[in-house]
Amino acid sequence: MNSEHTIELRVRYDECDPMGFVHHANYMKYFEIARTDLYRARGGSYRDFEASGLFVVVAKIECRYQMPARYDDLLTVSVKVDQITEAKILQSYLVQRGEQRIVSGAVTLAVIDREGKLQRIPDSLRNPLEIPGSL
């Protein structure tokens, strides 16, 4: 199964800072959009997953800014599932404008219940994201 997914986003005016660049915090939103779209594209539903009482949370995020994006730029956001273990999902991200690398990042996800207690990655989440060789 392909563990990568790419979406296109057009930078909106309200996502830019006074210098006309995409504000750095918006890249985390772009990562989130790509992540949920990956799960949906593989047949999963975060709405159904959360209705079961489990929630996907970001445990760690890293972001490397390489060049600015601006209002109305068409960006591609790629997400790749690098590893799934019993307790975490590791994903990498790349934001590009054409062939230009804008931002790269990595996110570690975990699953918690309604009380905030850490849970094993359930099959209902693991199966749509599964990559060959995952633990």
C-alpha positions in Angstrom: 0.0 0.0 0.0 1.2 3.5 -0.8 1.9 5.4 2.4 2.3 8.8 0.7 -0.3 11.3 -0.1 -0.2 14.8 -1.8 -2.7 17.6 -1.8 -2.7 21.1 -3.3 -3.5 24.2 -1.3 -3.7 27.8 -2.5 -2.3 30.3 0.1 -5.1 32.6 1.3 -4.6 36.2 2.2 -5.4 35.7 5.9 -2.6 33.2 6.2 0.1 35.8 5.5 1.9 38.0 7.9 2.5 41.8 7.4 5.6 41.0 5.2 3.4 39.1 2.8 4.8 35.7 3.7 2.8 32.7 5.0 2.9 32.9 8.7 5.0 30.0 10.1 2.1 28.6 12.2 0.0 27.9 9.1 2.4 25.2 8.0 1.2 23.1 11.0 -2.4 23.6 9.6 -1.2 22.5 6.2 0.3 19.3 7.7 -3.0 18.6 9.5 -5.0 19.0 6.3 -2.7 16.6 4.5 -2.7 14.1 7.4 -6.5 14.0 7.6 -6.8 13.8 3.8 -4.4 10.9 3.7 -6.5 9.0 6.2 -9.7 9.8 4.3 -8.2 8.8 1.0 -7.3 5.4 2.5 -10.9 4.8 3.6 -10.6 6.1 7.2 -12.8 8.6 9.0 -11.4 10.7 11.9 -15.0 11.5 12.8 -15.8 7.8 13.2 -12.5 7.2 15.0 -13.2 10.0 17.5 -16.8 8.8 18.0 -15.2 5.6 19.3 -13.6 7.6 22.1 -10.1 7.8 20.8 -8.2 10.9 19.5 -5.0 11.4 17.5 -2.7 13.9 19.1 0.6 15.5 18.0 3.3 14.4 20.5 6.2 16.1 18.6 6.6 18.4 15.6 9.6 19.6 13.8 9.6 22.1 11.0 12.4 23.5 8.8 11.6 26.6 6.8 13.6 26.9 3.6 12.0 29.7 1.7 8.8 31.8 2.1 5.5 31.2 0.4 3.3 34.1 -0.4 -0.4 35.0 -1.0 -2.0 33.1 -3.9 0.9 30.6 -4.3 -0.2 27.1 -5.2 1.5 24.7 -2.9 1.7 20.9 -2.8 1.8 19.3 0.6 3.1 15.7 0.7 2.8 13.5 3.8 4.5 10.1 4.1 4.0 7.5 6.9 7.5 6.6 7.8 6.8 4.2 10.7 4.0 2.9 12.8 4.8 1.3 16.2 2.6 0.1 19.0 2.5 3.6 20.5 3.2 6.1 17.8 3.0 7.1 14.1 5.9 8.9 12.5 5.2 11.0 9.5 7.3 13.3 7.3 6.0 16.3 5.3 7.2 18.4 2.4 5.6 21.7 1.2 6.6 22.8 -2.3 5.8 25.5 -4.8 6.4 23.8 -8.1 9.9 22.3 -7.6 10.9 24.7 -4.9 11.1 23.3 -1.4 9.3 25.6 1.0 9.1 23.7 4.3 9.9 20.2 5.4 8.8 18.6 8.7 8.2 15.6 10.8 5.4 14.8 13.2 5.0 12.1 15.8 1.4 11.2 16.6 0.0 9.3 19.5 -3.5 8.1 20.4 -5.3 9.0 23.7 -8.7 8.2 25.1 -11.2 10.7 26.4 -9.3 10.9 29.8 -6.0 11.7 28.0 -4.5 8.3 28.7 -2.1 7.0 26.1 -3.5 4.1 24.0 -2.0 1.5 21.6 -2.4 2.4 17.9 -5.6 0.6 17.1 -6.1 -1.4 13.9 -8.9 1.0 12.8 -6.2 3.7 12.5 -3.2 1.5 11.7 -4.8 -0.4 8.7 -5.5 2.6 6.5 -2.0 4.0 7.2 -0.1 0.7 7.2 3.2 0.5 5.5 5.1 -2.6 4.7 7.5 -3.5 7.4 5.8 -1.5 10.2 6.1 -2.9 13.7 
